[in-house]
Amino acid sequence: MNQLHCCALKWALIAGAVTWLLGCAGTTSVQENHPLIASEDAVEKARVYLIRPDPGFRGVADRPVTISLGGTEMLRLAKGQYTLLFLNPGYAEMKVDSLTVVAPSNTISSASTTTQLTFAPGATQYLAFQLVYRGPFEGSVFVPREVSRDRALRLAGELAPIGMAVREPIVDYVSTTALHEAAKGGNTTAVAGLLSANPRSIAARDGFGGTALHVAAAYGQKDVAELLLAKGAVVNDSTNSLGVTPLHLAAGNDHREVAALLLANGADVRARNNFGETPLMVADCHGRIAVASLLREHLSKTQNTAGSNTTLTPAAAQDAVLRAATAILATGLGLAQPTCK
């Protein structure tokens, strides 16, 4: 082989390696059937954001890392992306597998770390995966670090949300106040404009975890609720401090038309809040006769109501009075919370 052919082969190999490295960032994928991923109807679950910052070109370290929990692969997390998982509470060992380059021959080698983590029920946690250099003979590894919400917010501003994080991105409560206020006042023009400027804000939450749809339901703003639903608002969202859905709030505040709209869009009439109450129980507790009638009618149409336990016993009603006296009044919605169990 002459010198020209050797040179051509050398540059072809270099070009191929560079192309492989530049194209290895990949995308995030989740094993939805992982045993530690909480079911949709789980009352107690942890909201865990997994964040992979983009520190710039790092060669093989740019490839997606494989994250296992409890001994089973859970997801592959790509650089420059973050996702959200709802996990069963408890202790678990997290293993992170990646690739690195080690001395003395600069060969590509596998690398891994293990970390003991605790996932708290009802909590929101943020895990950022940091690339840590351990020397020429060990290379670099990825280590999960729990970071503050403020830190996660700064990181997420430069990353792409994937999976559940698209619906519930890491956003600043303060920056979404305008949308919540517009929903509260029934200003559909303002709501449409804000969503057009920032479509992700439809999943933004106030300080109590409520979305704009929660606000519209609580204040009986049917037109706003209809607009939000058309734009993709989650009708059965209950990821907030009380575990209430928009239907709970519409029922508790006597907004029959909004409740009917929510039901028509798939609202779960059997959903329970953190106190175990369904929307019908909330309506009964507050004496919302018209809404309660609507919910009972919907239940009868959907059949399979046996054992639904949607009415209050006399003892429960007496307990509701005591609880109402000590209920937290501020939810960011300006209305009493439906604590009627």
C-alpha positions, 0 to 999 in steps of 0.5 A, spaced: 500 500 500 503 506 497 503 512 502 497 516 498 493 510 500 495 510 507 493 517 508 487 516 505 485 510 509 487 514 515 483 520 514 477 515 512 478 512 519 478 519 523 472 521 519 468 515 521 470 516 528 468 523 528 462 522 525 460 516 530 462 520 536 458 526 533 452 522 532 452 518 538 448 523 543 442 519 541 435 520 545 432 518 551 428 512 552 424 509 558 422 502 560 415 504 562 414 497 565 419 497 570 417 495 577 419 501 580 415 506 576 408 507 579 402 506 576 397 512 574 392 510 580 398 510 585 396 515 591 403 515 594 408 516 589 415 521 588 416 525 582 423 525 580 426 529 574 432 526 571 437 531 568 443 530 563 446 537 562 450 538 556 457 540 558 460 540 550 463 535 546 466 529 550 467 524 545 464 517 548 461 520 554 456 523 550 453 517 548 446 516 552 447 513 559 444 507 562 440 508 568 438 502 572 434 502 579 433 496 583 437 492 579 433 493 573 434 497 567 430 503 567 432 508 562 437 511 557 438 518 558 441 522 553 445 528 553 442 535 553 435 532 555 431 531 561 425 527 563 420 526 569 418 519 572 413 517 577 416 512 582 414 508 588 417 511 594 422 507 598 430 506 598 433 503 591 440 503 588 441 507 582 446 504 577 449 508 572 453 505 566 457 509 561 463 509 556 469 512 558 477 512 555 482 510 559 490 510 559 495 508 558 492 505 551 486 510 550 482 505 549 474 505 550 472 502 556 465 501 560 464 505 567 459 505 572 457 508 579 452 506 584 448 510 589 443 509 594 437 513 593 431 515 597 424 517 594 419 520 598 412 520 597 409 526 594 415 529 594 418 532 587 426 531 587 431 533 582 437 528 580 442 531 575 447 527 572 454 530 573 460 527 569 466 526 574 473 525 572 477 519 576 484 519 573 487 517 567 486 509 569 479 510 571 476 515 566 470 519 567 463 516 570 456 519 571 454 520 578 447 522 580 447 529 584 440 531 588 440 538 586 435 544 589 429 546 585 433 553 583 439 549 580 434 544 576 430 550 573 437 553 571 439 547 568 433 545 564 432 552 561 438 549 556 435 542 555 430 539 552 424 535 556 422 528 554 417 524 555 413 526 561 417 532 562 414 535 556 407 535 559 410 537 566 416 541 564 421 544 570 418 551 570 418 557 574 412 559 578 413 566 578 414 566 570 407 563 569 403 567 574 400 571 568 397 565 565 394 563 572 391 570 573 388 570 566 385 563 567 382 566 574 379 572 570 376 568 564 381 572 559 381 567 554 384 572 549 390 573 554 390 565 555 391 564 548 396 569 547 400 566 553 400 559 550 402 562 543 408 565 546 410 559 551 406 553 549 409 549 555 406 554 560 400 549 559 403 545 564 406 550 569 404 550 576 403 555 581 406 555 588 401 549 590 402 545 584 396 547 581 395 548 573 391 553 569 386 548 568 385 547 576 384 555 576 379 555 571 375 550 574 376 553 581 373 559 578 368 557 574 371 559 567 368 555 562 371 558 556 378 558 559 377 551 561 375 549 554 381 553 551 386 549 555 383 543 554 383 544 546 391 546 547 392 539 551 391 541 558 391 534 562 384 533 565 385 528 570 392 532 573 392 531 581 400 532 582 399 538 587 399 539 594 392 536 595 392 531 590 385 534 587 383 534 580 380 540 576 373 536 577 374 536 585 375 544 584 369 545 580 365 540 584 367 543 591 365 550 588 359 549 585 361 550 577 356 545 574 358 547 567 365 546 568 364 540 571 360 537 565 365 540 560 371 536 564 367 530 564 365 530 557 373 531 556 374 524 560 375 527 567 375 521 572 369 521 576 372 516 581 379 520 582 380 521 589 384 526 592 390 526 598 384 525 603 381 519 599 375 524 597 372 523 590 369 529 586 362 527 588 364 526 596 366 534 595 360 536 592 356 533 597 360 535 603 359 543 601 352 542 599 353 543 591 346 539 589 346 541 582 354 538 581 352 532 585 346 531 581 350 531 575 356 527 578 351 521 580 348 521 573 354 520 570 356 515 575 349 511 573 351 512 565 358 509 566 355 503 570 360 499 575 358 503 581 358 498 586 362 499 592 364 506 589 363 509 596 362 516 594 357 518 599 358 521 606 356 517 612 353 521 618 360 520 622 364 522 616 360 528 615 361 530 622 368 529 621 368 534 615 365 540 619 371 539 624 376 538 618 373 544 615 374 549 621 382 547 621 382 547 613 388 550 609 384 556 606 390 558 601 391 554 595 393 559 590 386 559 588 383 563 593 378 558 595 377 553 601 380 547 599 375 541 599 377 537 605 370 533 606 372 526 608 
